[in-house]
Amino acid sequence: MSEINKPFEIGLYTFVEWETNPQTGGKVDAQTRMKHLLETIELADQVGLDVFGIGEHHRPDFLSSAPAVILGAAASRTKTIRLSTAVTVLSSDDPVRVFQDFATLDLLSEGRAEIMAGRGAFIESFPLFGYDLNDYDSLFAEKLELLLKIRAAEVVSWHGRHRPPMDRQGIYPRALQREIPIWVAVGGTPESATRAGALGLPMALGIIGGMPERFSPLAELHQQAWQQAGHDPAQWQLSVNSRGFIGDDSKQAVDDYFPFLKAMMDKLGRERGFRGLNRAEYESARSLRGSDYVGTPDEVIEKILFQQNILHYDRLLLQMDIGAVTHKELMRSIELLGTKVAPVVRKEIQVRAGA
């Protein structure tokens, strides 16, 4: 792994879950959920966080089928935070439209737009937009190729299997940034890590279970492919996307987050045929070598620094609004991340890089 030679970034991501509170049985209306979401993005900007990402989903329990629209609204309420997806399901979208949406966002935000492209952990968008799941990987590879071509040139000629060809067609508007950053989201597939590295695209590694050592080979594959393709080693970037929640009191933070995470994991378990989540597994996941960053600022700082020393990532995005976490608790967690955790972590990693 190369030395960290760039500022360490900390941010948030969300799928805009719209769930019933497992403790009260209540559920906020969709308009209020969106209002709260924009307030969290605004606060994240105010407390100095670097990135806010919104995932794309097409299910009744999420309100994020149009992330670019939400990010456009956030652009007018924020000043410095980068506005990203987490992820754009590129396989079932049109790269031309994706670029147009994010070039527009880039203009609205004065150069703060990013795209995090992925194949998607859920499959609802494939039948919804008329795509065959048998083409799951080839769709992504082809559309990523076209998106990169559009980013590089105003007028594009291209042909492939899954989309009508383009013959010297102009794509507008163009972004304010010379190139909108495009990250590739990877869940654990070595081929995906290698592809991203060979293309010179930063990788966002989703880690929502297991020890960090398990994912180190993926980071190494990405970096090796990056260097073998002749890309500048100093520009190599790796993000880790995980779950997290921070409170003033350790036990309170752990107890507050658990019922919402359990409800979500139990629901997914029923859908996908796994058992769900118990308290012992949760406690293991929030330990120093687990995947979830839950606890006080000091505990989360210790964990970030420990795991960053293993994976050498230079960006960490946390999902805090699991299930129906209350808005008040979420806002406090964001405040602690920005004011207590991020400054200490950035300073310590900068010291490491200069050692």
C-alpha positions in Angstrom: 0.0 0.0 0.0 1.1 3.5 -0.7 1.5 6.2 1.9 -1.5 8.5 2.4 -0.6 11.7 0.8 -3.9 13.5 0.5 -6.4 14.9 3.0 -8.5 12.2 4.8 -12.2 12.6 4.1 -15.1 11.8 6.3 -18.8 11.9 5.3 -22.1 10.2 5.3 -24.3 8.2 3.0 -28.0 7.3 3.1 -30.6 5.2 1.3 -33.3 7.5 2.7 -35.0 4.6 4.4 -38.7 5.2 5.2 -39.5 2.7 7.9 -41.9 2.2 10.9 -40.3 2.8 14.2 -40.0 -0.6 15.8 -40.3 0.8 19.3 -43.3 3.2 18.8 -45.0 1.7 15.8 -45.1 5.2 14.3 -43.9 6.4 10.9 -43.3 10.0 9.7 -44.9 11.0 6.4 -42.7 11.1 3.3 -42.6 14.9 3.1 -41.3 15.1 6.7 -38.7 12.4 6.0 -37.4 14.5 3.0 -37.4 17.6 5.1 -35.4 15.9 7.8 -33.0 14.5 5.1 -32.2 18.0 3.8 -31.6 19.2 7.4 -29.1 16.4 7.9 -27.2 17.3 4.7 -27.2 20.9 5.7 -25.8 20.1 9.2 -23.2 17.8 7.7 -22.0 20.8 5.7 -22.0 23.1 8.6 -19.9 20.8 10.9 -17.3 20.4 8.2 -17.9 16.9 6.8 -16.5 16.3 3.3 -19.1 14.2 1.5 -22.7 13.3 1.5 -23.9 10.4 -0.7 -27.4 9.2 -1.5 -28.1 5.7 -2.7 -30.6 4.7 -5.4 -33.4 2.3 -4.6 -36.8 1.5 -6.1 -38.7 0.0 -3.2 -41.5 1.2 -1.0 -39.3 1.4 2.1 -36.9 3.9 0.5 -37.5 7.4 -0.8 -34.3 7.6 -3.0 -35.3 6.6 -6.5 -34.0 10.0 -7.8 -30.8 10.9 -5.9 -29.8 13.7 -8.3 -33.0 15.5 -7.6 -32.4 15.4 -3.9 -28.8 16.4 -4.3 -29.9 19.3 -6.4 -32.1 20.5 -3.6 -29.2 20.1 -1.2 -26.9 22.1 -3.4 -28.8 25.3 -2.6 -28.6 24.7 1.1 -24.9 23.8 1.4 -21.5 25.4 0.6 -18.6 23.1 0.7 -19.7 19.4 1.1 -19.3 17.2 -1.9 -22.6 15.8 -3.2 -22.4 12.2 -4.4 -24.5 9.1 -5.0 -24.0 5.9 -3.0 -24.7 4.4 -5.5 -26.1 5.2 -9.0 -27.3 1.9 -10.4 -25.6 2.5 -13.7 -26.5 -1.0 -15.1 -30.2 0.0 -15.3 -29.8 3.7 -16.2 -28.7 5.6 -19.3 -25.2 7.0 -19.1 -26.2 10.0 -21.2 -28.9 10.9 -18.7 -26.7 10.2 -15.7 -24.0 12.6 -17.0 -26.6 15.3 -17.8 -28.1 15.0 -14.3 -24.7 15.3 -12.6 -23.3 18.0 -14.9 -26.4 20.0 -14.0 -25.8 19.2 -10.3 -22.2 20.3 -10.7 -23.3 23.7 -12.1 -25.8 24.1 -9.3 -23.3 23.2 -6.6 -20.4 25.2 -8.1 -18.3 22.1 -8.8 -19.2 19.7 -5.9 -20.9 16.8 -7.8 -19.6 13.2 -7.8 -20.9 9.9 -9.1 -20.5 6.6 -7.3 -21.4 4.0 -9.9 -22.4 0.4 -9.1 -24.3 -2.6 -10.1 -26.7 -2.4 -7.2 -27.3 -4.6 -4.2 -31.0 -4.8 -4.9 -32.4 -5.8 -8.3 -35.7 -4.0 -8.5 -34.5 -1.5 -11.1 -33.7 -4.2 -13.7 -37.3 -5.4 -14.4 -38.6 -1.8 -13.7 -36.6 -0.4 -16.6 -36.7 -3.5 -18.8 -33.3 -5.0 -18.3 -32.4 -8.7 -18.1 -30.6 -9.8 -14.9 -28.6 -12.3 -17.0 -26.8 -9.2 -18.3 -26.0 -7.9 -14.8 -22.2 -7.5 -15.3 -22.1 -6.8 -19.0 -24.6 -4.0 -18.6 -22.4 -2.3 -16.0 -19.2 -2.7 -17.9 -20.6 -1.3 -21.1 -22.4 1.6 -19.5 -19.4 2.5 -17.4 -17.3 2.6 -20.6 -19.9 5.0 -22.2 -20.1 7.2 -19.1 -16.3 7.7 -19.1 -16.4 8.5 -22.8 -19.1 11.1 -22.3 -17.1 12.6 -19.4 -14.0 12.9 -21.6 -15.6 14.4 -24.7 -18.4 16.8 -25.6 -19.2 15.0 -28.9 -19.4 11.2 -28.7 -19.5 8.3 -31.2 -20.0 4.9 -29.6 -21.7 1.5 -30.1 -22.4 -1.5 -27.8 -24.8 -4.3 -27.1 -27.3 -2.8 -24.7 -27.9 0.7 -26.0 -28.5 2.2 -29.5 -25.3 3.5 -31.0 -24.2 7.2 -30.9 -22.8 9.0 -34.0 -21.1 12.3 -33.3 -23.7 13.3 -30.8 -23.2 16.2 -28.3 -23.9 15.7 -24.6 -25.0 18.9 -22.7 -24.6 20.6 -20.4 -21.0 20.1 -19.5 -19.9 20.1 -15.9 -18.1 22.9 -14.2 -15.3 20.6 -13.0 -13.0 19.4 -15.8 -14.0 15.9 -14.9 -16.8 14.9 -12.5 -15.2 12.3 -10.1 -16.5 8.9 -10.8 -16.1 6.2 -8.1 -16.8 2.5 -8.6 -18.7 0.9 -5.7 -17.5 -2.7 -5.0 -19.2 -5.1 -2.6 -16.6 -7.8 -2.6 -15.9 -9.0 -6.1 -12.2 -9.2 -7.1 -13.0 -8.7 -10.7 -14.8 -5.4 -9.9 -11.9 -4.2 -7.9 -9.5 -5.0 -10.7 -11.6 -3.3 -13.3 -11.9 -0.1 -11.3 -8.2 0.0 -10.8 -7.3 -0.7 -14.5 -9.7 2.2 -15.5 -8.0 4.5 -13.0 -11.2 5.0 -11.0 -11.3 5.3 -7.2 -13.0 2.4 -5.4 -15.7 2.6 -2.8 -15.6 -0.6 -0.8 -18.8 -1.5 1.0 -18.0 -3.1 4.4 -21.1 -4.0 6.4 -19.8 -7.2 8.0 -16.6 -9.0 8.8 -13.2 -8.0 9.8 -11.2 -5.4 7.8 -8.4 -8.0 7.1 -11.0 -9.8 4.8 -11.1 -6.8 2.5 -7.5 -5.9 2.3 -6.9 -8.2 -0.7 -9.5 -6.2 -2.6 -7.8 -3.0 -1.9 -4.5 -4.5 -2.9 -6.0 -5.8 -6.2 -7.4 -2.4 -6.9 -4.0 -0.7 -6.3 -2.1 -3.3 -8.3 -4.4 -2.9 -11.3 -4.1 0.9 -11.0 -0.3 0.8 -11.1 -0.1 -1.9 -13.8 -2.3 0.2 -16.0 0.1 3.1 -15.7 -2.0 5.4 -13.5 -0.3 7.8 -11.1 0.2 6.0 -7.8 -0.2 9.3 -5.9 -3.8 9.6 -7.2 -4.9 6.2 -6.0 -8.0 6.5 -3.8 -10.0 4.1 -1.6 -13.2 4.8 0.3 -14.8 2.5 2.9 -18.6 2.7 3.2 -19.9 1.3 6.5 -22.5 1.8 9.2 -22.0 4.0 12.2 -23.7 5.9 15.0 -22.1 8.2 17.6 -23.4 9.3 21.0 -22.2 11.2 24.1 -22.5 8.0 26.2 -21.2 4.6 24.9 -24.0 2.4 26.3 -26.7 4.8 25.2 -25.4 5.0 21.7 -25.1 1.3 21.4 -28.6 0.8 22.9 -30.2 3.5 20.8 -28.9 2.2 17.4 -29.4 -1.5 18.0 -33.2 -1.8 17.6 -33.3 0.1 14.3 -30.4 -1.9 12.9 -31.9 -5.2 14.1 -35.3 -4.3 12.5 -33.7 -3.6 9.2 -31.4 -6.7 9.2 -34.3 -8.9 10.3 -36.4 -7.6 7.5 -33.7 -8.2 4.9 -33.2 -11.7 6.5 -36.8 -12.6 5.9 -36.5 -11.4 2.3 -33.2 -13.1 1.5 -33.3 -16.2 3.7 -30.8 -15.4 6.4 -31.4 -15.3 10.2 -31.2 -11.6 10.9 -29.2 -9.9 13.7 -28.8 -10.7 17.4 -27.2 -8.7 20.1 -24.0 -10.7 20.3 -23.3 -10.2 16.6 -24.0 -6.5 16.9 -21.5 -6.2 19.8 -18.9 -8.1 17.7 -19.5 -5.8 14.7 -18.9 -2.7 16.8 -15.7 -4.0 18.3 -12.4 -2.7 17.2 -12.1 -5.3 14.5 -15.7 -5.3 13.4 -17.5 -3.4 10.6 -19.8 -1.0 12.5 -18.5 2.3 13.9 -20.8 2.7 16.9 -20.0 4.3 20.3 -18.6 7.6 21.7 -16.4 9.9 19.6 -13.3 8.5 21.3 -14.3 4.9 20.5 -15.0 5.8 16.9 -11.8 7.7 16.5 -9.8 4.7 17.8 -11.6 2.3 15.4 -11.1 4.5 12.4 -7.4 4.9 13.0 -7.0 1.2 13.7 -8.8 0.1 10.5 -7.3 2.8 8.3 -3.9 1.4 9.3 -5.0 -1.9 7.8 -6.8 -0.8 4.7 -5.1 2.5 4.1 -8.3 4.1 2.9 -8.4 7.9 2.5 -12.2 8.3 2.7 -14.8 6.9 5.2 -18.5 7.3 4.7 -20.9 6.2 7.4 -24.6 5.3 7.2 -26.2 6.5 10.3 -29.9 6.7 9.5 -30.6 3.0 9.6 -34.3 2.1 9.8 -36.2 4.7 11.8 -33.5 6.3 13.9 -35.0 9.4 15.4 -34.1 12.7 13.7 -32.9 14.3 17.0 -30.5 11.4 17.7 -29.3 11.4 14.1 -28.5 15.1 14.2 -26.5 14.8 17.4 -24.6 11.9 15.9 -23.7 14.0 12.8 -22.7 16.8 15.0 -20.3 14.6 17.0 -18.8 13.1 13.8 -18.1 16.5 12.4 -16.9 18.3 15.5 -15.3 15.6 17.6 -14.3 12.8 15.4 -13.3 14.2 12.0 -10.7 16.8 13.2 -8.8 14.3 15.4 -8.8 11.6 12.7 -7.7 14.1 9.9 -4.9 15.4 12.1 -3.6 12.0 13.2 -3.6 10.6 9.6 -1.8 13.7 8.4 0.9 13.1 11.1 1.2 9.4 10.0 1.6 10.5 6.3 4.4 12.8 7.2 6.2 10.3 9.5 
